[in-house]
Amino acid sequence: MQKQHIKLDETDRLELESLLSKSSLTVKIHKRIQVLLYLDSGKSYIQVGKEVGMTYIAMREISNKYI
């Protein structure tokens, strides 16, 4: 079983998913939302980094800001 790095509330998850459907987001914000959703789903930082194209440090900062 993989470690879950963050745990989103249901309301937060729904809000982030609805934001992803908007075309007015910048790439930076889109990637931040993806990082949070992927980490919440239980993916590792390595897996998320490959999918989103971000470094461990950048993803860690995003997850720390959420917590």
N, C-alpha and C positions, 0 to 999 in steps of 0.2 A: 504494500500500500504506500502511495506517495504522500509526502507531507503536503498539507494544504497551507500555502504561504499567507493567504489572506482569506477572510470570510466576509463576503458582502451580505448585507441585509437584502431581503427580497425586494424592498422598495428601491434600494440603490441599484441592484442588478437590473431591474426593469427600466429605471431611468437611464442607465448607461446604454442598455440595448436600444432604447428609443432614440437616444442621441446618435447612435451609429447609423441610423437610417436617414439622418439629415445630411444633405449634400453640402451644407454651408460650413462644415467643420474643417479646420485646418488639419494638415497631415499630422502635426505634432499632437493635437488633441485626440485625433482618431487613434493614433498609436498608444497613447496613454490609456484610453478606454479599453483597447484590446488587451493591453498588459494586465489591467485589473481583472477583466473577465477571464482571461486565460489562467491567471494565478488562482483565481477563485475556483476554477474548474479542476484544479489539482495538478496542472502542468508544472514542470520544473522551470527554473529560470533559464536553463540551457535550452529547453524546448521552446519556450516563449521567445527567447532571444533570436533563435533561428527563424521563427515564423514572423516576427515583427521587425527584426533587423535592428535590435538595440543591444547595448552592452548590459552586463550584470549590474554595474554600478547605477546606470540610468534607471533600470527597472526597480532596483532596490529603493532608490529615492522616491519613485512613484508610489511603491507599496508602503513605504514609511509615512508618506504624506497622508495616505488614506487611513492608516491606523491611527 
